[in-house]
Amino acid sequence: MSQFIEDSYKFFERDYNIQKDYINNKTKTNNMNELKFNIGCTKKEFIDAISLSLKDTECDMDILEYIDEDEIEDIESWDDLYCKLEDAGAFEKEIIYYSNAIKYLAEHDPSLRQSMELASEFDYRVNSLDSEKLASMLASENAKEDFRYNHDVIDDFFINYEDSDTKDCYCGDEIPSTDEFCSKECATHFQDEIT
């Protein structure tokens, strides 16, 4: 087991763990294959874990470099997170220097089929392309694809996320988790109902 996965387990192990088997693509490595997380962990802790899981992938990024911590609470799904990251340019990869571009293309798209399809989608003309543009477009697309592999794990977290600062009162109103009832009246109704 890699050191990264062991560190991820230590980071998220708590009272209740959820383990998801995730897509194991033989040509790419994604470190979220067996990410454990707790329903009670905070959104920030989960975002930090996602960032750790993206290390050594095409999508290698620290999500908090692109999203402010105060924006994290607004994220409710994979789509929300993906859109915020895409708007911030998190998936834009730039491969500079001819030798680096040729090496990247040789490793990831030796036929140049995928790179040329991307160039066509972005309306590039053949005479305006070079190896750096092709490699950068492909690296950006691969980063997005690596992030897409995490779709189910991220959505599962947000579906099961419970904001520990609030809970439902007896009457159904949302109250701080430290309170038992929203009012004395509600407490009285509750007592009357049990007796």
Contacts in CASP RR format, 6 or more apart in sequence:
PFRMAT RR
TARGET T0000
AUTHOR 0000-0000-0000
METHOD contacts of the structure
MODEL  1
MSQFIEDSYKFFERDYNIQKDYINNKTKTNNMNELKFNIGCTKKEFIDAI
SLSLKDTECDMDILEYIDEDEIEDIESWDDLYCKLEDAGAFEKEIIYYSN
AIKYLAEHDPSLRQSMELASEFDYRVNSLDSEKLASMLASENAKEDFRYN
HDVIDDFFINYEDSDTKDCYCGDEIPSTDEFCSKECATHFQDEIT
2 31 0 8 1.000
4 31 0 8 1.000
4 52 0 8 1.000
4 53 0 8 1.000
4 55 0 8 1.000
4 56 0 8 1.000
5 31 0 8 1.000
5 33 0 8 1.000
5 34 0 8 1.000
7 52 0 8 1.000
8 31 0 8 1.000
8 35 0 8 1.000
8 36 0 8 1.000
8 49 0 8 1.000
8 52 0 8 1.000
8 53 0 8 1.000
9 36 0 8 1.000
11 45 0 8 1.000
11 48 0 8 1.000
11 49 0 8 1.000
11 52 0 8 1.000
12 35 0 8 1.000
12 36 0 8 1.000
12 37 0 8 1.000
12 38 0 8 1.000
12 41 0 8 1.000
12 45 0 8 1.000
12 49 0 8 1.000
13 36 0 8 1.000
13 38 0 8 1.000
14 38 0 8 1.000
14 40 0 8 1.000
14 41 0 8 1.000
15 38 0 8 1.000
16 38 0 8 1.000
16 39 0 8 1.000
16 40 0 8 1.000
17 36 0 8 1.000
17 37 0 8 1.000
17 38 0 8 1.000
18 36 0 8 1.000
18 37 0 8 1.000
18 38 0 8 1.000
18 39 0 8 1.000
18 156 0 8 1.000
18 160 0 8 1.000
19 34 0 8 1.000
19 35 0 8 1.000
19 36 0 8 1.000
20 32 0 8 1.000
20 34 0 8 1.000
20 35 0 8 1.000
20 152 0 8 1.000
20 153 0 8 1.000
20 156 0 8 1.000
21 33 0 8 1.000
21 34 0 8 1.000
22 30 0 8 1.000
22 32 0 8 1.000
22 33 0 8 1.000
22 34 0 8 1.000
22 35 0 8 1.000
22 149 0 8 1.000
22 150 0 8 1.000
22 152 0 8 1.000
22 153 0 8 1.000
23 30 0 8 1.000
23 33 0 8 1.000
23 149 0 8 1.000
24 30 0 8 1.000
24 33 0 8 1.000
25 149 0 8 1.000
28 57 0 8 1.000
28 58 0 8 1.000
28 146 0 8 1.000
28 149 0 8 1.000
29 56 0 8 1.000
29 57 0 8 1.000
30 53 0 8 1.000
30 57 0 8 1.000
30 146 0 8 1.000
30 149 0 8 1.000
30 150 0 8 1.000
31 52 0 8 1.000
31 53 0 8 1.000
31 54 0 8 1.000
31 55 0 8 1.000
31 56 0 8 1.000
31 57 0 8 1.000
32 50 0 8 1.000
32 53 0 8 1.000
32 149 0 8 1.000
32 150 0 8 1.000
32 153 0 8 1.000
35 49 0 8 1.000
35 53 0 8 1.000
35 153 0 8 1.000
37 46 0 8 1.000
37 49 0 8 1.000
37 157 0 8 1.000
39 160 0 8 1.000
39 161 0 8 1.000
39 162 0 8 1.000
40 161 0 8 1.000
40 162 0 8 1.000
40 164 0 8 1.000
42 164 0 8 1.000
43 72 0 8 1.000
43 73 0 8 1.000
43 75 0 8 1.000
43 161 0 8 1.000
44 69 0 8 1.000
44 72 0 8 1.000
46 157 0 8 1.000
47 63 0 8 1.000
47 64 0 8 1.000
47 67 0 8 1.000
47 72 0 8 1.000
47 75 0 8 1.000
47 81 0 8 1.000
48 63 0 8 1.000
48 64 0 8 1.000
50 63 0 8 1.000
50 150 0 8 1.000
50 154 0 8 1.000
51 61 0 8 1.000
51 62 0 8 1.000
51 63 0 8 1.000
51 64 0 8 1.000
53 150 0 8 1.000
54 60 0 8 1.000
54 61 0 8 1.000
54 63 0 8 1.000
54 146 0 8 1.000
54 147 0 8 1.000
57 143 0 8 1.000
57 146 0 8 1.000
58 93 0 8 1.000
58 139 0 8 1.000
58 142 0 8 1.000
58 143 0 8 1.000
58 145 0 8 1.000
58 146 0 8 1.000
59 91 0 8 1.000
59 142 0 8 1.000
59 143 0 8 1.000
59 144 0 8 1.000
59 146 0 8 1.000
59 147 0 8 1.000
60 143 0 8 1.000
61 85 0 8 1.000
61 90 0 8 1.000
61 143 0 8 1.000
63 81 0 8 1.000
63 85 0 8 1.000
63 90 0 8 1.000
65 90 0 8 1.000
66 84 0 8 1.000
66 85 0 8 1.000
66 88 0 8 1.000
66 89 0 8 1.000
66 90 0 8 1.000
67 75 0 8 1.000
67 81 0 8 1.000
67 84 0 8 1.000
67 85 0 8 1.000
67 88 0 8 1.000
71 84 0 8 1.000
74 80 0 8 1.000
75 81 0 8 1.000
75 84 0 8 1.000
75 158 0 8 1.000
76 158 0 8 1.000
77 154 0 8 1.000
77 155 0 8 1.000
77 158 0 8 1.000
78 150 0 8 1.000
78 151 0 8 1.000
78 154 0 8 1.000
78 155 0 8 1.000
78 158 0 8 1.000
81 154 0 8 1.000
82 147 0 8 1.000
82 148 0 8 1.000
85 91 0 8 1.000
85 147 0 8 1.000
86 144 0 8 1.000
90 143 0 8 1.000
91 140 0 8 1.000
91 143 0 8 1.000
91 144 0 8 1.000
91 147 0 8 1.000
92 140 0 8 1.000
93 136 0 8 1.000
93 139 0 8 1.000
93 140 0 8 1.000
93 142 0 8 1.000
93 143 0 8 1.000
94 136 0 8 1.000
94 139 0 8 1.000
95 101 0 8 1.000
95 104 0 8 1.000
95 132 0 8 1.000
95 135 0 8 1.000
95 136 0 8 1.000
95 139 0 8 1.000
96 132 0 8 1.000
97 132 0 8 1.000
98 131 0 8 1.000
98 132 0 8 1.000
100 135 0 8 1.000
101 130 0 8 1.000
101 131 0 8 1.000
101 132 0 8 1.000
101 134 0 8 1.000
101 135 0 8 1.000
101 136 0 8 1.000
102 131 0 8 1.000
102 135 0 8 1.000
104 135 0 8 1.000
104 138 0 8 1.000
104 139 0 8 1.000
105 112 0 8 1.000
105 115 0 8 1.000
105 131 0 8 1.000
105 134 0 8 1.000
105 135 0 8 1.000
105 138 0 8 1.000
108 114 0 8 1.000
108 138 0 8 1.000
108 139 0 8 1.000
108 142 0 8 1.000
109 115 0 8 1.000
109 134 0 8 1.000
109 138 0 8 1.000
112 134 0 8 1.000
114 138 0 8 1.000
114 141 0 8 1.000
115 134 0 8 1.000
115 135 0 8 1.000
115 137 0 8 1.000
115 138 0 8 1.000
116 134 0 8 1.000
118 134 0 8 1.000
118 137 0 8 1.000
118 138 0 8 1.000
118 141 0 8 1.000
119 126 0 8 1.000
119 129 0 8 1.000
119 133 0 8 1.000
119 134 0 8 1.000
119 137 0 8 1.000
122 137 0 8 1.000
124 133 0 8 1.000
164 177 0 8 1.000
165 176 0 8 1.000
165 177 0 8 1.000
166 174 0 8 1.000
166 175 0 8 1.000
166 176 0 8 1.000
166 177 0 8 1.000
167 174 0 8 1.000
167 175 0 8 1.000
167 176 0 8 1.000
167 177 0 8 1.000
168 174 0 8 1.000
168 175 0 8 1.000
169 175 0 8 1.000
169 179 0 8 1.000
169 181 0 8 1.000
169 182 0 8 1.000
169 186 0 8 1.000
170 181 0 8 1.000
170 186 0 8 1.000
170 187 0 8 1.000
170 189 0 8 1.000
170 190 0 8 1.000
171 181 0 8 1.000
171 182 0 8 1.000
171 186 0 8 1.000
171 189 0 8 1.000
173 182 0 8 1.000
173 186 0 8 1.000
175 181 0 8 1.000
175 182 0 8 1.000
180 187 0 8 1.000
181 187 0 8 1.000
181 190 0 8 1.000
END
